[in-house]
Amino acid sequence: MKKKLILGCLLSGSLITAGCGDGSGGSDQYINPYATVVNGEVVQQSVSTAGFKVDGKDLSYIAAFSMENGKVVYSVSNINNDGTFKINLKKNLDYSFVIFDPAGSPVLYVSDGASNVFFIRGETYVKIIVNLDQTGNVVVEKIEHDQNSELKWDDLFKDGDDDKIPDFAENDNDGDGKPDYDEDGDGTFDGVVDKDNDSVVEGSDDTDDDHLPDPIDDDDDNDGIPDDQDPDDDNDGIPDDQDSDSDDDDDDGN
C-alpha cells in the first residue's frame, strides 16, 4: 500500500485491544488539526491462531462509517495478523465500525446490542472481543475503550436488514441511484477496493499526507479552506469552475 496504515485501533470491547499512536508522521509538514487516530485490536475469545482468523474466516479490514453534512464519510484500515489496527479519523464525529474479509464482504457489524456508535473525541484505544455463535457467525462478546471515545446507540446507525452495513450508508443521499457505500455499483463497499491500482484501498488513501484519509477529508489541498468553499480545491491554479480535474486529488489526470 502507498500509505498502509499500521493496524492497531481498538473499539471498546474485549475483542479488540491496542495502543494509540500520536497520529503524526515525522516528515509531514502539515497535520490536519481535525485528524485523530484510533488504535485497536480485534481479539478472539479464548482462542489462539496463526494469523488472525475466526474459525478460519479472515478478518482483513476494519472500516469506520460516519455521516457529515448529509454525506457518508469513512476510513479504512488493514487488520494485522495479530489483530491490531490503526485507523485515522476525523474527531468529534459518531462512527459505526464494520469488519470485512479479503473479498470485501462484511463479516461483522460492531455492536453490543445496547450500542452501535462510537463517538470519537480524540486519540483513543479500542478493544473488540469476538466469538462465534452457535450458527458459526462472528459476534461481539465485549467492547473496551478509553475516555476519549464513548459508546452509545443511534437509530440512524442501526443495521435493520442485518447485512452488516449501517442503514444510512445504504441510502442514496446524493441521488445518483446507487447506495452511498457503493458508488460504482459493483456490490462491494468502495473503501476496501483499490480502484486506482496504487496498492492502497480507497478508504485509507491519504493523497495529501495530512492524516485524514481522502473519503473523510474536506480540505484536499490543506489550505485551511473546506473544499465546498474553496474556489480551487486541488490547488492546481485553475479555478474549480474551469477545472475538469477539480476532484483529481493527486493531479494525475484521473
Secondary structure, DSSP 8 states (H G I E B T S, - for coil): -TT----B---SEEB----------TT-S---TTEEEEEEEEEETT---SSSEETTEE--EEEEEEEETTEEEEEEEE--TTSEEEEEEESSEEEEEEEE-TTS-EEEE---SS--EEEE-SSEEEEEEEEE-TTS-EEEEEEEE-TTEEEE--GGG--TT-SSS-HHHHS-TTSSSS-TT-TT-SSS-GGGS-TT-SSS-GGG--TT-SSS-GGG-S-TT-SSS-GGG-TTTT-SSS-GGG-TTTT-TT-S--
